[in-house]
Amino acid sequence: MDLDGDLQATLWTTAQAAAAAGVSPSAIRIWVHRGHLKRANSEKCRTAKYRAIDVVKAERATRDRARRTFAAA
């Protein structure tokens, strides 16, 4: 996946976003459902598109949340 381009303007399909983030396409759909990622195109469009920068930010936030540990009380 090309991460050297303009991440603000680049749009990815669900499969492309998943490949770039290193997750499955279903994980991308879960991020959307949970509000971590927003579609860049209309809900009426058949193929979902996501801004590359939003995918990168959602992936980073998800990984940061997964690394959190909580001290025992």
PyMOL CGO cylinders between C-alpha atoms (Angstrom):
from pymol import cmd
from pymol.cgo import CYLINDER

trace = [
    CYLINDER, 0.00, 0.00, 0.00, 1.35, 3.42, -0.96, 0.3, 1, 1, 1, 1, 1, 1,
    CYLINDER, 1.35, 3.42, -0.96, 1.72, 5.59, 2.13, 0.3, 1, 1, 1, 1, 1, 1,
    CYLINDER, 1.72, 5.59, 2.13, 3.95, 8.12, 0.39, 0.3, 1, 1, 1, 1, 1, 1,
    CYLINDER, 3.95, 8.12, 0.39, 1.12, 9.97, -1.38, 0.3, 1, 1, 1, 1, 1, 1,
    CYLINDER, 1.12, 9.97, -1.38, -1.13, 12.71, -0.06, 0.3, 1, 1, 1, 1, 1, 1,
    CYLINDER, -1.13, 12.71, -0.06, -2.95, 10.98, 2.80, 0.3, 1, 1, 1, 1, 1, 1,
    CYLINDER, -2.95, 10.98, 2.80, -5.47, 13.83, 3.04, 0.3, 1, 1, 1, 1, 1, 1,
    CYLINDER, -5.47, 13.83, 3.04, -6.73, 13.36, -0.52, 0.3, 1, 1, 1, 1, 1, 1,
    CYLINDER, -6.73, 13.36, -0.52, -6.24, 9.61, -1.00, 0.3, 1, 1, 1, 1, 1, 1,
    CYLINDER, -6.24, 9.61, -1.00, -9.38, 7.50, -0.72, 0.3, 1, 1, 1, 1, 1, 1,
    CYLINDER, -9.38, 7.50, -0.72, -9.27, 3.78, 0.01, 0.3, 1, 1, 1, 1, 1, 1,
    CYLINDER, -9.27, 3.78, 0.01, -11.87, 1.07, -0.30, 0.3, 1, 1, 1, 1, 1, 1,
    CYLINDER, -11.87, 1.07, -0.30, -12.53, -1.16, 2.69, 0.3, 1, 1, 1, 1, 1, 1,
    CYLINDER, -12.53, -1.16, 2.69, -10.09, -3.77, 1.38, 0.3, 1, 1, 1, 1, 1, 1,
    CYLINDER, -10.09, -3.77, 1.38, -7.36, -1.20, 0.71, 0.3, 1, 1, 1, 1, 1, 1,
    CYLINDER, -7.36, -1.20, 0.71, -7.85, 0.39, 4.14, 0.3, 1, 1, 1, 1, 1, 1,
    CYLINDER, -7.85, 0.39, 4.14, -7.65, -3.02, 5.80, 0.3, 1, 1, 1, 1, 1, 1,
    CYLINDER, -7.65, -3.02, 5.80, -4.44, -3.89, 3.94, 0.3, 1, 1, 1, 1, 1, 1,
    CYLINDER, -4.44, -3.89, 3.94, -2.86, -0.56, 4.90, 0.3, 1, 1, 1, 1, 1, 1,
    CYLINDER, -2.86, -0.56, 4.90, -3.84, -0.93, 8.56, 0.3, 1, 1, 1, 1, 1, 1,
    CYLINDER, -3.84, -0.93, 8.56, -2.87, -4.60, 8.75, 0.3, 1, 1, 1, 1, 1, 1,
    CYLINDER, -2.87, -4.60, 8.75, -6.34, -5.72, 9.80, 0.3, 1, 1, 1, 1, 1, 1,
    CYLINDER, -6.34, -5.72, 9.80, -9.24, -7.56, 8.20, 0.3, 1, 1, 1, 1, 1, 1,
    CYLINDER, -9.24, -7.56, 8.20, -11.96, -5.77, 6.25, 0.3, 1, 1, 1, 1, 1, 1,
    CYLINDER, -11.96, -5.77, 6.25, -14.39, -6.69, 9.02, 0.3, 1, 1, 1, 1, 1, 1,
    CYLINDER, -14.39, -6.69, 9.02, -12.22, -4.77, 11.49, 0.3, 1, 1, 1, 1, 1, 1,
    CYLINDER, -12.22, -4.77, 11.49, -12.61, -1.66, 9.31, 0.3, 1, 1, 1, 1, 1, 1,
    CYLINDER, -12.61, -1.66, 9.31, -16.38, -2.10, 9.39, 0.3, 1, 1, 1, 1, 1, 1,
    CYLINDER, -16.38, -2.10, 9.39, -16.27, -2.51, 13.18, 0.3, 1, 1, 1, 1, 1, 1,
    CYLINDER, -16.27, -2.51, 13.18, -14.26, 0.73, 13.49, 0.3, 1, 1, 1, 1, 1, 1,
    CYLINDER, -14.26, 0.73, 13.49, -16.96, 2.49, 11.46, 0.3, 1, 1, 1, 1, 1, 1,
    CYLINDER, -16.96, 2.49, 11.46, -19.74, 0.98, 13.58, 0.3, 1, 1, 1, 1, 1, 1,
    CYLINDER, -19.74, 0.98, 13.58, -17.98, 2.05, 16.80, 0.3, 1, 1, 1, 1, 1, 1,
    CYLINDER, -17.98, 2.05, 16.80, -17.38, 5.57, 15.49, 0.3, 1, 1, 1, 1, 1, 1,
    CYLINDER, -17.38, 5.57, 15.49, -13.57, 5.32, 15.22, 0.3, 1, 1, 1, 1, 1, 1,
    CYLINDER, -13.57, 5.32, 15.22, -13.64, 5.79, 11.44, 0.3, 1, 1, 1, 1, 1, 1,
    CYLINDER, -13.64, 5.79, 11.44, -15.98, 7.73, 9.18, 0.3, 1, 1, 1, 1, 1, 1,
    CYLINDER, -15.98, 7.73, 9.18, -16.79, 7.13, 5.52, 0.3, 1, 1, 1, 1, 1, 1,
    CYLINDER, -16.79, 7.13, 5.52, -15.49, 9.80, 3.15, 0.3, 1, 1, 1, 1, 1, 1,
    CYLINDER, -15.49, 9.80, 3.15, -18.28, 9.25, 0.65, 0.3, 1, 1, 1, 1, 1, 1,
    CYLINDER, -18.28, 9.25, 0.65, -22.04, 9.16, 0.95, 0.3, 1, 1, 1, 1, 1, 1,
    CYLINDER, -22.04, 9.16, 0.95, -23.84, 6.26, 2.61, 0.3, 1, 1, 1, 1, 1, 1,
    CYLINDER, -23.84, 6.26, 2.61, -25.78, 5.97, -0.67, 0.3, 1, 1, 1, 1, 1, 1,
    CYLINDER, -25.78, 5.97, -0.67, -22.63, 4.99, -2.55, 0.3, 1, 1, 1, 1, 1, 1,
    CYLINDER, -22.63, 4.99, -2.55, -22.33, 1.25, -3.00, 0.3, 1, 1, 1, 1, 1, 1,
    CYLINDER, -22.33, 1.25, -3.00, -18.58, 1.08, -2.30, 0.3, 1, 1, 1, 1, 1, 1,
    CYLINDER, -18.58, 1.08, -2.30, -17.40, 2.63, 0.95, 0.3, 1, 1, 1, 1, 1, 1,
    CYLINDER, -17.40, 2.63, 0.95, -14.36, 4.91, 0.70, 0.3, 1, 1, 1, 1, 1, 1,
    CYLINDER, -14.36, 4.91, 0.70, -12.22, 6.17, 3.56, 0.3, 1, 1, 1, 1, 1, 1,
    CYLINDER, -12.22, 6.17, 3.56, -9.67, 8.96, 3.67, 0.3, 1, 1, 1, 1, 1, 1,
    CYLINDER, -9.67, 8.96, 3.67, -6.23, 7.42, 4.11, 0.3, 1, 1, 1, 1, 1, 1,
    CYLINDER, -6.23, 7.42, 4.11, -5.31, 9.81, 6.94, 0.3, 1, 1, 1, 1, 1, 1,
    CYLINDER, -5.31, 9.81, 6.94, -8.46, 8.79, 8.85, 0.3, 1, 1, 1, 1, 1, 1,
    CYLINDER, -8.46, 8.79, 8.85, -7.56, 5.10, 8.49, 0.3, 1, 1, 1, 1, 1, 1,
    CYLINDER, -7.56, 5.10, 8.49, -4.04, 5.75, 9.77, 0.3, 1, 1, 1, 1, 1, 1,
    CYLINDER, -4.04, 5.75, 9.77, -5.38, 7.71, 12.76, 0.3, 1, 1, 1, 1, 1, 1,
    CYLINDER, -5.38, 7.71, 12.76, -8.01, 5.05, 13.56, 0.3, 1, 1, 1, 1, 1, 1,
    CYLINDER, -8.01, 5.05, 13.56, -5.38, 2.30, 13.38, 0.3, 1, 1, 1, 1, 1, 1,
    CYLINDER, -5.38, 2.30, 13.38, -3.03, 4.20, 15.69, 0.3, 1, 1, 1, 1, 1, 1,
    CYLINDER, -3.03, 4.20, 15.69, -5.81, 4.93, 18.20, 0.3, 1, 1, 1, 1, 1, 1,
    CYLINDER, -5.81, 4.93, 18.20, -6.93, 1.30, 18.17, 0.3, 1, 1, 1, 1, 1, 1,
    CYLINDER, -6.93, 1.30, 18.17, -3.40, 0.05, 18.77, 0.3, 1, 1, 1, 1, 1, 1,
    CYLINDER, -3.40, 0.05, 18.77, -2.91, 2.60, 21.59, 0.3, 1, 1, 1, 1, 1, 1,
    CYLINDER, -2.91, 2.60, 21.59, -6.15, 1.46, 23.27, 0.3, 1, 1, 1, 1, 1, 1,
    CYLINDER, -6.15, 1.46, 23.27, -5.07, -2.19, 22.97, 0.3, 1, 1, 1, 1, 1, 1,
    CYLINDER, -5.07, -2.19, 22.97, -1.75, -1.45, 24.74, 0.3, 1, 1, 1, 1, 1, 1,
    CYLINDER, -1.75, -1.45, 24.74, -3.35, 0.12, 27.78, 0.3, 1, 1, 1, 1, 1, 1,
    CYLINDER, -3.35, 0.12, 27.78, -2.91, -1.79, 31.01, 0.3, 1, 1, 1, 1, 1, 1,
    CYLINDER, -2.91, -1.79, 31.01, -4.69, -1.20, 34.25, 0.3, 1, 1, 1, 1, 1, 1,
    CYLINDER, -4.69, -1.20, 34.25, -3.09, -1.64, 37.65, 0.3, 1, 1, 1, 1, 1, 1,
    CYLINDER, -3.09, -1.64, 37.65, -4.80, -4.01, 40.03, 0.3, 1, 1, 1, 1, 1, 1,
    CYLINDER, -4.80, -4.01, 40.03, -6.51, -2.29, 42.93, 0.3, 1, 1, 1, 1, 1, 1,
]
cmd.load_cgo(trace, "trace")
